[in-house]
Every structure is written in C-alpha cells, then in structure tokens.
Amino acid sequence: MTGTYEFSRPDAKLDQVVANVGRIIDMRPQPGAARPQIAVNSVVVEKDVKQIRALFDEYDNEVDGISLKPSARYGHGVAATRSMVAYMASA
C-alpha cells in the first residue's frame, strides 16, 4: 500500500503514518482502554486488495475499528466489498 498511499499523497510517507499510529496505541493507559479510540480507515484500490489481510494482521487487536472503502475505480458498494471479503477469506 506504500506505493499507492505515497502516489496519491506526494508529500506523505506511509512509514511515518504507521509509526504515528503505533505511538498513539502505545500511549493508551492499557490495552482496550476506552480512550483514545483508534480507527484505521483505508480506501482500497484493486492493486492493493491483496494487502488487506496484512492491514488486519497488523491492527486487528490493536485498534477499535478498521474501515475499508473500495475506490471509485475499483467498484462501488456491495459487489466490491464482497470481492474484498472473498479474497480475504481465501488468503
């Protein structure tokens, strides 16, 4: 996802974002604390769909929510979401 993230945000660095999320997670008083609530959101493009599992592996037990949205170029709504879920189930 690094290539897509940095391509769509030329001055951004995904490594810095990941490090900052890790710092926020580490600042919680205890695992599962009510505050701060942390959510990871990602717009998924077709070439990155195979990296979705890694996103869940990294953050599933660390954050309060993970939200995925198919990009307009990947498809809309239920069909695109089913496609992502089907891939994740087969990986």
MOLINJO-V996693 format. One record per backbone hydrogen bond with DSSP energy under -0.5 kcal/mol. NH is the residue of the N-H (numbers start at 1). CO is the residue of the C=O. If there is no record, write none. Layout:
nh->NH co->CO
nh->NH co->CO
//
This chain:
nh->5 co->1
nh->6 co->2
nh->7 co->3
nh->8 co->4
nh->9 co->5
nh->12 co->9
nh->16 co->13
nh->17 co->13
nh->18 co->14
nh->19 co->15
nh->20 co->16
nh->21 co->17
nh->22 co->18
nh->23 co->19
nh->24 co->20
nh->25 co->21
nh->26 co->22
nh->27 co->23
nh->28 co->24
nh->28 co->25
nh->33 co->30
nh->40 co->65
nh->41 co->39
nh->42 co->67
nh->44 co->42
nh->44 co->69
nh->45 co->43
nh->48 co->45
nh->49 co->45
nh->49 co->46
nh->51 co->48
nh->52 co->49
nh->55 co->51
nh->56 co->52
nh->57 co->53
nh->58 co->54
nh->59 co->55
nh->60 co->56
nh->62 co->59
nh->63 co->59
nh->64 co->38
nh->65 co->38
nh->67 co->40
nh->69 co->42
nh->71 co->44
nh->74 co->71
nh->75 co->71
nh->80 co->76
nh->81 co->77
nh->82 co->78
nh->83 co->79
nh->84 co->80
nh->85 co->81
nh->86 co->82
nh->87 co->83
nh->88 co->84
nh->89 co->85
nh->90 co->86
nh->91 co->87
//
